[in-house]
Amino acid sequence: MNAFSAANRRVAGALGLAYMLALLLAQTQTGVTRDEGYYFKAAREYSGWFRVLVQDPKRAFNAKEIDRHWSYNHEHPVLMKVLFAASNGLFHEALGLSSEVTAMRLPGIIMSALGVALTFLLGVGLCGPAVGWLAALFLATSPRYFYHGQMACFDSAVTTMWLAVALAWLYREGHHIRLGVVFGLAIATKHNVLFFPILLLCHWLWIHRERIVGGFRAGRADGADGWVLPSIPWWVFFMGLIGPLVFLLHWPYLWPDPVGRIGWYFGFHLHHEHYPVRYFGQSLWSPPFPRGFPVVMWAVTLSLPLVVAMAGGLVEALRRLGRDLWWGLQPTDARTAFMVLNLLIPVVLIASPSVPIFGGTKHWMNALPFGCVLAAQFCLPVILRLANNRRAFIAPLIALIVLPGALSTLRAHPHGIGAYTELAGGLRGAADLGFQRQFWGGASRPLLEKINKEARQGAVIFCDRTNEDTFLAYQRDGLLRSDLRFTLQMGKAHWWFAFHQPDSDWVLSAIRMRRDSSLVAVEDLEGVPMVSLYKRKGS
Amino acid sequence: MIGAVLTALALQAWTGLTIPSKSAQSALVSAVAATVQPGDEVAYLPGWEQQWALSIARHLPDHTPRLGRDDLLRPFHRLWLFESADSPGLDFASQPGVKVLEEVVKGGLSVRLYEHQRALEPIAYPQLKKCRLTKERTRCSDASGRIQTTELAFDGRFAWGQKITIKSDVMTLIFQGEPGATLIGGMGWTGHGVRHAKGGASVEWQGSQASGHALASRAGLKPFLVVSNSQGQVQLKITLNNWKDGEFAVSSGWVK
């Protein structure tokens, strides 16, 4: 791996900073999702424990006090939610520099920006700055990464943390403790990273395959008999000990009953419920899901140049690995296998028919930076040939390659969860094909202004997928009038939202069939509806 | 790689240029609003494009639009069909007895007024045993299940017609029309029905001739056309393959 020069680090920082500013600006238009509503509430509850910790440290470690503050939303570790709370406490409550929503989202935004910076460094480490630039820009201009990057959620954060673990592993020499700590912080971000050791095991088996297989052959030339396990590297112990320790220490909820509560946590995610996904005009509610789902979804949500280059990069990498395997070569360069495994393992996990696939592409987004680097590696010879070794041409060529992704990102904003790219025929093509475009109730934000202007005092709003926590967050931030009231009962509402997604088909029908409802606004992208707003006649 | 970049940019340009303008949609609906007669039906394609629905709600508030392609399987007397440039397109003019009376094309958007020359009923009401649905009576039930006139959902597509809930393993519905009349429409699983199906189902139509088929396991209406028998009846028999509680839909009308 190449060492990072000071210039590389500065470029990484600048890329991250620029992306952070872009996300900060973009999120002012992006609606608050259901999960964000839950995490805002969790962040506020957790911050209560820190107040107790300052006021009465002994009481803070009491099991009853821990449960009082940490029981809510205990299906996810708390690193990001604590950061949301800290950011809210500092930037919104103490300094008054930002709204609550922006403050809560800031840690997720920083993590996403860090993801872009680390992707640059991974590219630089493997192949040099040109690959770093292209890989980072591929990632930054992926419409759904840009969308998830704005959220106070864990998906872009865990993408970054997975990448951070990969980099810490690649640069582990003399830094085993760092590797263990980064791994611990990663599993404290989201459970996806628990699969990283499986990846490392696969990689270890790959690079030691000749020795392992050779151990089974009788009469070796060196006279040794029997099967000899290759030595287990030290970093395994650092990751295996420090990682879980960091995980346990970061989450007070676990402390009263670590075994029982960690067991519940694993059990929850092993038996996670399924939410519907619309895929080629069919709603997928329960397993078995199509094996091709993650590949097809990437094909229709990433830019065509990225899809082609990623496929080319993967084929090229597999060709290199296959050549080593065919000729029985001990691999001299284990990085190719590492990159391929980082790309494939998250995708293969989601391709398993029983794994939850809801939410678009976020569940295997941690593979995306590696796909971007492989794609950039594939593009590099083309760029160099076209530039004819003139450095001044390299930047415009890179810009041209990422332009389609940037355009798709721009066209899908602020509803990037419903972004579709060239192979789907864009947003309208995807609607014709019957792909899903909404999941978590965020699309209602642009319609709040109309309700604020036109709703009568104390009007009751049926929000469909926008949940009450989000409704209250909008009110706290002044985005929604404080006199308006939330309801789940359609019959009591004066205004109704209906989201265009599988689990809201019935909502749309029920509202349309009411004699007293009339369609008054539609929030759409290029004519593709995300959410419709209906009003009770005469109210 | 170069081809991928150029193709991507070309597709970006093409998909960008075919986006309908909201104001043009509204203007087109407004332009024909004065000529739309009471009783005329309106529809728009693509069926998911709510901006058409919004413009219709504003300029033609008394005309509830048909809900997209599935809802256009039923016949119509006079239909104003609004279409965007990338509409999947339905060529009613090629159907026997249908004429285009008016056509306006503006900036990639179009509206056509189709008129069916034959007498027809745009929505047919089936009967379950002795209970017949009417415009006023929206539900019937017996031991075999129930039928209800309502909006039907098929995984993001919609139509108006009857939801058929089968509580036993067989249900028979009778459509009463005139001898020699043709029942035209679509029949299939609802989105809810296919989601909760515990097995397959088959359908038999009996009019002047009999036909039958197994239902494909996806939501949506499969078009049909059945000529009534000498008593003016068409019979629809749905059989569940050794299971209960199925949900299906039929959306149909009579052409005399």
Interface residues (C-beta under 8 A of the other chain):
Chain A: R278 G281 Q282 S283 W285 S303 L304 P305 V307 V308 A309 G312 F378 C379 V382 L386 L400 I401 L403 P404 L407 S408 R411 T421 E422 G425 G426 L427 R428 G429 A431 D432 G434 H500 P502 D505 W506 L508 S509 R512 M513 S518 L519 V520 A521 V522 D524 E526 G527 V528 P529 S532
Chain B: M1 I2 A4 V5 T7 A8 L9 L11 Q12 T15 G16 T18 I19 P20 K22 P46 W48 E49 Q50 Q51 A53 L54 A57 P61 S84 D86 P88 T150 E151 L152 A153 D155 G156 R157 F158 G191 H192 R195 R218 A219 G220
